[in-house]
Amino acid sequence: MKGRINTDMGSIEVDTEVIKQYAGTEAMECFGIVGMAAVSVKDGIVKLLKKESLSRGISVNIKDNRLSIDFHIIVAYGVSIKAVAENLVDAVKYKIERYTGFEVEKINTYVEGVRIID
């Protein structure tokens, strides 16, 4: 699925994979996030993704050039999950809207696990 922005000079198409990569990079800069998570529906197992696979822990839907983004994250032990989620939403919403020109309608955050950081 792609989003389209029409301008007086032509149109711009943005693939959801590009948005996922950018959103994943921005999310990893947020305090308290250890990484993105991949959830195996079959086994119910949560796996920490490597930096090359960040987009697998994120889903993006585009409807009428408005974005809905789902994050599956793993947070650091001892931090406020609410604060981490609010920080993620604020930071990613601002950056994605600025980066793509699309309105971010909704960001859902699913905390899939907690990890102790060494």
Secondary structure, DSSP 8 states (H G I E B T S, - for coil): -EEEEEETTEEEEEEHHHHHHHHHHHHHTSTTEEEEEEE-TTT--EEE--GGGGGGGEEEEEETTEEEEEEEEEEETTS-HHHHHHHHHHHHHHHHHHHH--EEEEEEEEEEEEE---
